[in-house]
Amino acid sequence: MSADKPTAQEKKEQRLRLVEDEIGRHLAESEKSGELKSAPSFGRPLNLGDGYEQTPAELRMPMKILKDAGVVPPEVEAMQEIASLQAELDALTARPGSGEAAVRALRQRLSEKRQALALRLERLRSSGSL
């Protein structure tokens, strides 16, 4: 190989430097224009309360892609359904004269959903994968 021809690794590093330089220029322009200071989170620590740190490293990128695409994991979907059923049950039991059979059926569905979710979460916990 000749010394004047860059290797694939050197080309990659050069592209990364160019990207970093471009990002730096955009940040500098945003700072000069005041755009950064107008952001509601300016000067505050990042809020990472979205479960990122609790997510296993090998699942972070796939979960981020799904989240950005608006896809909800089945466990979260089940939790939302449980919350909806619980709200429905609370509203039903708060109403005087609500049918006992309807309350009992709703409680049964809620119990089944909770049990299915608990089993799914335990299976995930024990296997360590989806």
C-alpha positions in Angstrom: 0.0 0.0 0.0 1.2 3.5 -0.7 1.5 6.0 2.1 -0.6 8.6 0.3 -3.7 6.4 -0.1 -5.8 6.5 3.1 -7.0 3.2 4.6 -10.7 2.4 5.2 -10.3 3.2 8.9 -8.7 6.5 8.2 -11.5 7.4 5.8 -14.0 6.5 8.4 -12.2 8.7 11.0 -12.1 11.6 8.6 -15.8 11.3 7.9 -16.5 11.3 11.6 -14.4 14.4 12.1 -16.3 16.1 9.3 -19.6 15.2 10.9 -18.4 16.4 14.3 -17.2 19.6 12.8 -20.6 20.2 11.2 -22.4 19.5 14.4 -20.1 21.9 16.2 -20.8 24.6 13.6 -24.5 24.1 14.0 -24.3 24.3 17.8 -22.2 27.4 17.6 -24.7 29.1 15.3 -27.6 28.1 17.5 -25.8 29.5 20.6 -25.0 32.8 18.8 -28.6 33.2 17.6 -30.0 32.5 21.1 -31.9 29.5 19.9 -30.4 27.2 22.6 -31.2 29.6 25.4 -34.9 29.7 24.4 -35.2 25.9 24.8 -37.2 25.0 28.0 -34.6 22.6 29.1 -31.6 24.9 28.6 -29.2 24.8 31.6 -31.0 21.9 33.3 -29.9 18.3 33.6 -31.3 15.9 31.0 -34.4 14.1 32.2 -33.5 10.4 31.5 -36.5 9.1 33.4 -37.6 7.1 30.4 -36.1 3.8 31.5 -33.0 4.1 29.4 -30.6 3.1 32.1 -32.8 0.2 33.2 -33.0 -1.2 29.7 -30.3 -3.8 28.9 -27.6 -2.3 26.6 -28.3 -4.8 23.8 -32.0 -3.8 23.7 -31.6 0.0 23.9 -31.2 0.7 20.2 -34.1 -1.7 19.1 -36.3 -0.1 21.8 -35.4 3.4 20.7 -36.2 2.5 17.1 -39.6 1.1 18.1 -40.3 4.1 20.4 -39.5 6.5 17.6 -41.8 4.6 15.2 -44.6 4.8 17.7 -44.7 1.1 18.4 -45.6 0.2 22.0 -44.2 -3.0 23.6 -46.8 -5.6 24.4 -46.2 -5.2 28.1 -46.8 -1.5 28.0 -49.9 -2.1 25.9 -51.2 -4.6 28.5 -50.5 -2.1 31.3 -52.5 0.6 29.5 -55.3 -1.9 29.0 -55.2 -2.8 32.7 -55.4 0.9 33.7 -58.3 1.4 31.3 -60.2 -1.6 32.8 -59.5 -0.3 36.3 -60.8 3.1 35.5 -63.9 1.5 33.9 -64.4 -0.6 37.1 -64.0 2.4 39.4 -66.6 4.3 37.4 -69.0 1.4 37.3 -68.7 0.7 41.1 -69.1 4.4 41.9 -72.5 4.5 40.1 -75.4 3.4 42.3 -77.4 0.6 40.8 -74.7 -0.7 38.5 -75.2 -4.4 37.7 -73.4 -6.8 40.0 -72.9 -9.2 37.1 -71.2 -6.5 35.0 -68.9 -5.6 38.0 -68.1 -9.2 38.5 -67.3 -9.8 34.8 -65.1 -6.7 34.7 -63.2 -7.7 37.8 -62.7 -11.1 36.2 -61.3 -9.6 33.0 -59.1 -7.3 35.1 -57.7 -10.2 37.1 -57.0 -12.2 34.0 -55.1 -9.3 32.4 -53.1 -8.7 35.5 -52.2 -12.4 35.8 -51.2 -12.6 32.1 -49.0 -9.5 32.4 -47.3 -10.9 35.6 -46.6 -14.1 33.8 -45.2 -12.4 30.8 -42.9 -10.1 32.9 -41.7 -13.1 34.9 -40.9 -15.0 31.8 -38.9 -12.0 30.5 -37.2 -11.7 33.8 -36.2 -15.4 33.9 -35.1 -15.7 30.3 -33.4 -12.3 30.1 -34.7 -11.7 26.6 -37.9 -10.9 24.7 
